[in-house]
Amino acid sequence: MKQTKAYRSFEGAADLAQHAARAGDYLKEVCAACAAGDRTAAQRALRQAISELETARAGLRQGGA
């Protein structure tokens, strides 16, 4: 059984959370752009959100963000 403490703190957790928060901000931009009917802005914001999530995922796979 793994220790709970190991899950609560790992190197780079703050960076991982920061990338996820930025992705959330970009997703809000996607929603706003869709509501305004701006397809180009929605696509750009979605690509940026995906990039932030990919960066976070890569950091998590390496054991730190």
C-alpha positions as CSV (number, residue, x, y, z in Angstrom):
1,M,0.0,0.0,0.0
2,K,1.4,3.4,-1.0
3,Q,1.8,6.1,1.6
4,T,-0.7,8.9,1.5
5,K,2.0,11.5,2.1
6,A,3.6,10.6,-1.2
7,Y,0.4,11.5,-3.0
8,R,-0.1,14.9,-1.3
9,S,3.3,16.3,-2.1
10,F,5.5,15.7,-5.0
11,E,8.0,17.8,-6.7
12,G,6.5,20.1,-9.2
13,A,2.9,20.0,-7.9
14,A,2.6,23.7,-7.9
15,D,3.7,23.9,-11.5
16,L,1.2,21.2,-12.5
17,A,-1.6,23.1,-10.8
18,Q,-0.5,26.4,-12.5
19,H,-0.7,24.8,-15.9
20,A,-4.1,23.3,-15.2
21,A,-5.4,26.7,-14.0
22,R,-4.1,28.4,-17.2
23,A,-5.9,25.7,-19.2
24,G,-9.1,26.5,-17.3
25,D,-8.7,30.1,-18.2
26,Y,-8.2,29.3,-21.9
27,L,-11.3,27.1,-21.8
28,K,-13.3,30.1,-20.4
29,E,-12.0,32.0,-23.4
30,V,-13.2,29.2,-25.7
31,C,-16.7,29.5,-24.2
32,A,-16.7,33.3,-24.6
33,A,-15.5,33.1,-28.2
34,C,-18.2,30.5,-29.0
35,A,-20.9,32.7,-27.5
36,A,-19.6,35.6,-29.5
37,G,-19.5,33.4,-32.7
38,D,-15.8,33.9,-33.1
39,R,-14.5,30.6,-34.4
40,T,-10.9,31.7,-34.9
41,A,-10.6,32.9,-31.4
42,A,-12.2,29.8,-30.1
43,Q,-9.8,27.6,-32.0
44,R,-6.8,29.6,-30.8
45,A,-7.8,29.4,-27.2
46,L,-8.6,25.7,-27.5
47,R,-5.1,25.0,-28.9
48,Q,-3.6,27.0,-26.0
49,A,-5.6,25.0,-23.4
50,I,-4.5,21.7,-25.0
51,S,-0.9,22.9,-24.9
52,E,-1.1,23.7,-21.2
53,L,-2.7,20.3,-20.4
54,E,-0.1,18.5,-22.5
55,T,2.6,20.3,-20.6
56,A,1.0,19.4,-17.3
57,R,0.6,15.7,-18.4
58,A,4.3,15.5,-19.5
59,G,5.4,16.9,-16.1
60,L,3.2,14.4,-14.3
61,R,4.6,11.5,-16.3
62,Q,8.2,12.6,-15.4
63,G,7.3,12.8,-11.7
64,G,7.3,16.6,-11.5
65,A,5.8,19.4,-13.4
